[in-house]
Amino acid sequence: MDIKLTIKKTLDALRDEKTRWDAILEFKLLDCRQHLDIVMASMQDPDWIVRWAVAEKLGEFASIPVMYCLIKSLGDPDPHVQKNVMASLVKFRRKAISYLIPYLVHPDREIRLNVISIFKQQDGDICPMLLEAAKTANLVLANQLMHLIWILDTPTTETVLITLLKEKKCQKTAILLLAHMRSEKVLDDLLALYHLPNLRKPILLAFKRVGESVFFPFILGAWFIDRNQLAEKIIVKIGQPILPYLVKLLNRTSVYAPEQVASMLRKIGPQSVMTDLAAYNRKIPAITTLLKEFSKH
């Protein structure tokens, strides 16, 4: 029998409740590659069983027209059909990624979620590909791509988000996502961006999320060792909570100049750590002077 006619008869059998279950198996075994136009057209069939079977069958053919056909059916009204559409699109692997990316901002929420599900099922790390797409995307799509990169949580997610700090449109979202990750690798990059007023609030949030045991030594080192003026402003802004860490620096006078420590204590106000400072009285002249100065207050 002519294969084209066989395909049409099998599709008719799929529409008939009495014959559809046998037809499903027959359809799976058919070689449809020469008549994909007939098969793809059936993705518009009113019977969900036909669309379900066709969606699965199309996964066997890695062609661009087939991929377009499947992508158009991501919003199929039947969840069973959607499941097969997504499973078939996963088989296209990375070939489908660039075609699916624009659908991350589709107005239909269900389609957006289906696309994310396809990305989650990809073999290997696709974050570097999403990085390149984010660089050229508009603000809305770039934000969706960064959120996807964060969701995927691959070995390169943190590095990719840090790289996107170089893109002005991506900075705020990337900072917030890195804050959620409690990233320590990004601290130097965030300090370099602190001079931008619109980024200070998310940067401070990221610093807070890392935790004082990591961030306080970092910011103190940035000022005392690197003489970073932005670090000095942040230390003064933190104020009292950082004082115990300042006092600990007095145990490392070979690295941290006591005069600098005393100067910063003076700016913040050392009253809450006067008892701790007393241990250094007469041992460190700069602290002796500081204690005399504030004992008069």
N, C-alpha and C positions, 0 to 999 in steps of 0.2 A: 504493500500500500504506500502511496505517496506520503512522505514524512510531513508535508504541510497539512495534508488532509488529516493525518493521524493526530497532529497537534490540535487541530480544531475540534476533532471528535472527542479527544481526551478532555479538552476544556469544557465541552458540552456535558460530558459525563460528570465533571466536577460540580456542575450546577444542579445536577439531579441528585436528590437525597438518596435515591435507591442505588445509584451507581458510584457516588462520589468517593467512597472509601477505597474501592478497588482502583478507581481512577487516580487517586493520590499516589499509589505505588507505581502505577503505569507512567504517570507524569514524571516521577523522580527518575525513571530509567530512560526517558526519551532523550535523544540527541537533538537539541533545538538550535544549535549554533547557526544554522543557515536561515533560520526564520525567527530571529529574536524580535523582529518588529511585531510579530503576532503576539509573542509572549509578553513583551513590554506593554503593549496596548491593553492587555488583560489586567494590568494593575489598576485600571479604571473600572473594572467589572463591579456591578452592584453586589455581587455575592462575595462575602468576606472569605469564604473557603477558597474561592478561586484566587483572590488576591494573596491569601496566606500561602498557598502552594506556589504561586508564581514568584512571590518575594523570596522564598527559599531557593527556588530553581535558579533565579537570576544570580545568586551568589556563586554559581559555577563559572560565570563568564566575566572576566576582568577587563571589560571594555569601558571607555568613557561614556558612551550612550547609556549603557546599562547602569552605570553609577549615577548618572543624572536622573534616570528613571527612579531609582531607589531613593535618592535624596528627596525627590518631589513627593515621595510617599511617607516621609518621616512623620507626617501629621495624620496618617490614616486614622479614621474614626474607630477602627477596631484595634484593641491592644495586642491581640494575637498576631495581627498583620504587622504592627509596629515592631514587635519582637523579632520577627523573621527579617524585616527590612534592616534592622540594626545588625543582626547576626551576619547578614550578607554584606553589609557595608564594612564590617570589621575585617572581612576576608580581603578587602582591597588594600589593607594595611596602610602604609604611609602615603600611598598614591591618592587616597581620599582626603587626607588632612587639609590640604590647601583649599579644596572644594567645600569642605564642611565648616571651616573657620567662620565664614560670614554668617552662618546660621546660629552662631553663639549670641547674636543680637536680634534673632528673629522675634517678631511680636508675639508669637505663640509660645507660651512658657513650656508646653509639653514638647515641642520640637527642640527647644534649647536644651532641655533635660536629656532628650534622646541623643543629641549630639555629644553632650558631655559623657554620657554612658558609653558611646562608641569610642571616645578618646581614652576612657579609663581602661578599655579592653585591648588597647594597642600593645603589641609586643615591643619591648625595649623602651628607651627613654626618648620621648618626643618633645621634651621641654626646650631643647635647643632650636627645634623647628618653630615652636610657638614664640620663642624669643624673637626670631627674625620677623615673624608676622607682626608682633607687637610694635616693632620699631616703625613700621610703615602704616600701621592701622590708625584710624581716628581714635579720639579719646575714649568713646564708649566701648568700641571693640577692644582697644588696648586694655581697658580695665577688666573686661570679661576674660581676656587671654591670661592676664596676670592671676586672676582668681582661679582659673583652670590650672595654671602652673602650680599654684599653691595647693589645690585640691589633690593633684596627682602625687605630690610629695615624693618625688624621685630623688636619686642621689645628686642631681644637678639643680634641683629647685632653688635652693638657697643662693647658689652662685648666679643663676639666671636672673633672679629678682634683684640681686646686688648689681648686676650688669645693667639692668633697666633703670637704675638710678641716674644713669647718664642721659636718659631721655626725659626732658622736662615734663612732658605730659604724663609720664608714668611715675614720677617721684613720690607723690603723696600716697598713692595706693600701694606701691612697692614697700614704702616705709611701714605702713600699717600691717601689711602681710608679714614682713620680716619681724615686726614687733610681736605678732601672734606666735611666730616661730621661736621667739626669744633668741634671735640670732646674735652671736657674739662676733662673728666674722665681719659684720657690717659696721661696727662701732667707729672705726676710722673714717669710713665714708660718710656716716651721719654727722660726725663732728665737722667734717669739711663742708657740709651743707647747712650747718646751723646758722650761718650768716643770712640765710634767706628767711625773712619773717613769716612767710606763709607755710613754712615747713617746720617751724620750731615746735609747735604743739605736738604733731605726730612723732617728731624726733625725741622729744622728752618722754613721750609714751613708750617708745621703743627702748630708751635707756632704762626706764622704770621696770619694764617687763623682764629685762635681762637680770635684774636683781642687784642690790647694792654691793653684795660681796664681789661681783664681777665689775660692775660699772664704776663704783667709787675709786678703786685702785687704778682703773683705766684713765679716768678723767684727771685724777691727781697726777698721774705720770705724764699725761699729755701737757699739763701746765708746767709742772716742776722740771721735767726733763726736756720736753720739746719747746717749752716757752710759748705754748699755744694760747693766744689771747682769748679765743672763743671758749677754750676750756676754763679759763679764769672766770669768765662771765657766768658759765654754768655752775661752777663751784660756789660762787657767791649766791647764785639763785637757789641752789640746794640748801645752803645755810646750815642750820644746826645739826641736821642728821649726819652730815659728813664729818663733823668735828672729831669723833673718836678715831676715824681713819687718818685724819690730819695728825693727831697726837702720835699715832703709831709710826709715823714717818720719822719721828725724832730718834727712833731706834736705828735709823739707817742714815746717819749724818754724812756718810761717805757718798751717798747718792743724792740725798735731799738736803739742800742748804737750810740750816736751822733759821736763818734770817728770813727766808722765803716762807717757811712754815709760820713763823711768828707774824709776818706781815699778813698772811691770809687769816690767821686766827684773829688778828686785830680788826680786819674788815668785817668778819662775820660776827665777832663778839664771843670771847672764850668763857663766859661765865659758867656755862653748863659743864665744862671740863676742867675747871680750876683745880679740883682735887687731883685729877690725873696729871696735870701739868706740874703739880708740886713735886713730883718725883724727879723732875729735871731741874728744879731750882738749884742754883749755884753750880750746876754741872754744865749748863748751856747758857752762856751770857744773854743771848737773845730772848730766851724764855724767862730768865731772871728779871730782865727789864720789863717784859710783858706782865709778869705777875705783880711787880711793884706798881705798875701803871694801873692795873685793873683792881688791885686790892684797895685802892683809894676811892673807887666808885661806890 
